[in-house]
Amino acid sequence: MESLDASSTSDNAPSVLRPWSAISGVTHGFFGRAGGVSQGHFATLNLSRMVGDSADAVEENWRRARRVIGAASHVAMVRQVHGNTVHVVTRESAKARPDGDGMVTAQPGVVLGVLSADCVPILMIDAKAHVAGAFHAGWRGVLAGLARTGLVAMLSAGADPSRIRVALGPSIGPCCFEVDAGLADRFAREIEGAAAHRREGRPGKAYLDLRAIVTAQLLRAGLRPDAITHAGPCTRCAAVEFFSRRAAGGAVTGLQLSFVGFEP
């Protein structure tokens, strides 16, 4: 499991996980919650302008994040809706923010970003074709097959399945993602093999392993096991390092950014 960047773990600098640090030309990472200026449930590196945080604090947090991202002054994003819509992003469309939960780009210099606080952030790259993808997979998105839809979009943009690499970022783990048993049963009915990633919880409840289910979806779509990396811990267990709605008892919290693209 990757650890937070040693150069980015002080209280004054954003922390970021970089599972592909050995691959040249790719700018990417999973930010943690440290290194910003927000307060309370948004402390400290909240990068969402939609959760009620101070606009000035969010702007300063973005200034710090852009300094880490480095490759572009703008990060293309979608208005996340917990579905499976994936958009193709170009330099010309990068500042639009359509509804959806995923993006792909084949243009170096375009950086894609998704926000999360327990949902599974998924990054994909084909380093030879310079195709990148970023996806936000909550449980609804997992049920809707977002990972496979994102993979298909990568292929349509020119990626080769034998070269695609995937990183699943910090998200709620099987230790903490307890849901109604009826929802767990729905996963078992609608997603092949999902029952293997369920265990019983309290009466009427069950635990699910979302990252394992996403991984299984990608393997069935043709990716190799060694192409998929799990980066970071359970967000609820590591709520000091990462935002987690579950850890906050359902309260609105800040959101952390996962980003990917290729240097221009």
Helices and strands as residue ranges (DSSP letters): G 6-8, E 16-17, E 26-31, G 40-42, H 55-69, E 75-76, E 86-88, E 102-105, E 111-116, E 120-126, E 131-137, H 139-143, H 146-156, E 165-168, E 178-180, H 181-190, G 194-197, E 198-200, E 205-208, H 210-220, G 225-227, E 228-230, E 256-262
